[in-house]
Amino acid sequence: MPGSSVEDGLLGSRAGSPDSSPRAGARLAWLPGPWVSVTALVAVLLTLGLLSSRAGPTGAGVRFKEMVVDRVSPELAVQALPRRLPPAHGAVEGPAEQDTSCPVCEACPTAAARPAAKACPPPAAAAAGKQQQRSSNSSSPSGPGQSHDVLGAWTKRLTVPWGPLLTQEEAERGLSYWGSGARLKAVAAKLMAGKPIKVYTLGASVTRGIGTTDRQYSYASRFFQYINSTFPHRGHVFVNRGIGGTSSAIYSVCAEHMVQQDADLVVLEFSANDKPDAPFSDPQRKAYEQLIRKLLNMRGRPALIQLHHYAWWHAVGDGVADGGLFYLPAAEAQLGVFAQYYDLPAVSVRAAMWHLMRARVDQFNPDAARLGATASPSGYAIPGAEPGKEKVYFYRDRTHPGDEGHGMLAELLAHALARAVMDTLSPRPRLHLGRRDAELTRAQDKHGLPLPMIPGNAATPTTLCAIEEDFKHVVVSSSGFTYKPERPTARSYVEQKWGWSAKKPGAWAEMEFDSESGFVDLTGNDTSSKAQVSLSYLKSYRGMGTAQVACVSGCACEPQLLDGTWENKVSLQQILQFWVSRHKRCRVRVTALPQPGAVRQKGHKVQLLAVMVSHFSVRLSKYADQVKALHKATT
């Protein structure tokens, strides 16, 4: 879908990347004939820089650029829809709805450029959306429901433009947690009222689009496409922040600089890369909760949706080595607890499709990889798909879904949004109380958020988030370290995983940053509190080594050991956190060591990927103290 990814769409290479030439991949072959000239013109304009990506939010001490951002017009979104995918095996498609009427409304394109179908909501439905938004803003209960005409009109419109891949029952199973859906209903009401929204997708390689034959078929691109074709508006902003090989920890530290304060909807996809089983006191679980709290507390009060991917070949344990355990990895279940606590809708590949995978239904079969033979993380041989039968199988490799699988993920997200729309229109049953007038402040902070689920886990404000090309200039002196990509042949800067890398013991790199600015003194006389540094590095199963991390000037800190080794057959970004004293010019040196890591490997490679600095002056342990400190820190 044009517009779903600046890096992979018609823009060519992103400004600031090592390769600034336009990509040889401005793919127009799939466009309908009448639109080739229009799209080609847009490509020329974009290449000339007349249309550019919007600069990211900046602030004192913050150096961060938007990874993927675009504004998608309704005309282009409908004119340039990707090819229609076939329905899943055994699914029966209903007759295609053809609604050629398009009454003029504030969200529609001009008459000359008006698309033929689904360009705008029916006037009655749009009016219903505005009424629902007014009701949401006033916190008053909704009315007695809408007419059958309005419900019918929206039922016709709430379809995926690429063709359904799941049945209604499968999509409903995939909605693994709904809760009240309150924030998502507010987003639905805004869309139904003909207003634009800002949508962000945060996650790792699946969010990035790995597994697709073209990024236009990624779940993020297709979900954006669904929103824009069902609720078209020139002002929609769609931002894909997916970074392969990352966990939620980096996003937690950099949340304020990755997502704008007026965001409306954020998708979180982390269950595949976060620790598979960890206590809630683990730093990574704490980081995930801090990410949720930072996002929920943003000015736009965005709705969050958890998206749980399921990698069949990674689901091993309890004597099973060839994958497919339903209850492992445990990250989905653990992260799902946060959905229950914070009232976040969640959609799950496992819940929707596991039984289809177990039955080896076509398009869900996990027994082979589309790209060819490979091995599971546990070393189990995975055969390659036979030529011509690739689409029988769900996974393109041992981890990532293919085009149809990504379409199914997008369909699960679309189902959640569609339910929010229908819930705003449908009459409420008389089974329950209308509302409860109860004082909840003892269980909330001043912004109305629940107190942290993990005691003492107050969100930490971030003052520096230097990642990707912004990290290059944080290293001010080096010997034996080189700034280069981990995967130089990858198609985009993000996927190339640039960083400072060394392979020989004795090599060193010095980072310099401000660890003083942005400090919040909650006590009024705190002179000893420190800043927390989060150093992102690569951890892998071969060729990796260790390094010492030490403060050398300006600030002081306890020496740290960075270990890039582990047994897991995967390469991921991890974070080493340590405290430094406050100083305007804090200099930290990383030195590659000859000593092997916890898992002995042939090599001494060290790769640094990002650095973040945050401040919080109090280590909280009591809920009462937490409320007081949170009130001060967020005022």
Disulfide bonds with the S-S distance in Angstrom:
Cys254-Cys465 1.85
Cys551-Cys557 2.12
Cys555-Cys586 1.88
